[in-house]
């Protein structure tokens, strides 16, 4: 049975919504999706000033957990 399909923008929006609930993510963090065959995961990118802010490592760790959860539920569009 195949998983429901979402666009990258939809999945990133879902991740941002969950991050706001579970972590104190600093402004300036950009989330993208890295595909590998049929699987995918989130990637975080930021300028050094954002990386140095309190909460950034925790937000990235939470993003990994959110990605694990969402990638089991959804495929990425095309």
N, C-alpha and C positions, 0 to 999 in steps of 0.2 A: 504494500500500500504506500503510495507516494505522499509526501508531506505537502501542505499548502505552500504556495509560492508567494513571496513578498519581494518588493523592489528593495534595492540597497537603501534608498532614502527612507522607506518604511521601517526597515530593520534598525537603521541608525537612530531614527526618531524613537523607536521602542527602547533602545538601549539608553538614550539620553533621559527618557522619562524614568526608567528604573534607576539610573545613576542618581538623579535628583532625590529619589526616595531613600536610597541606601547609602550614599556617599556624599561627601562634601567636595565635589569636583571643582577645581579652580577653572575660571574662565580662560579660554585660550587653548583648550585641548580640542584637537580635531580627531574625529573617528572616521575610519574608512574600513572597507571590507576587503579581505585578502581571500581569494578563491584558490582552492587546490583540488582540481577534479570536481567531484560531486560535493565536497565539503567546503566550508568557509569559516572564517573567524574574523573578529574585530581587531583592528590595529589602532593604537593611539599615537598621535604625533603632537608635539608642542615645541615652542621656543624654549630655550634654556631657562629663561625667567619664570615661565609657567612650571617647568619641571621642578624648579627649586622651591615652589610654593608648598606650604603644608597641605596635605591631603592628596597631592598628585599621585604618589605611589599607591595609596589605598584605592584611589579612583581607578587606576589602571588595573589593579588586582581585581576589583569588583567588575570591571568591564570584561575581563577574561571569563569570570564566572557567568556573567550575563550572556556572553557569546556562546559558552558551552551549552547553556540552557536553551537559548533561542535556536542554535544550529541543529539541535535534536528535534525541534518542532517545525522549522521552516526551511525551505530551499530558497535560493536567491534567483530572481528572474534573470534569464538569459545572458 
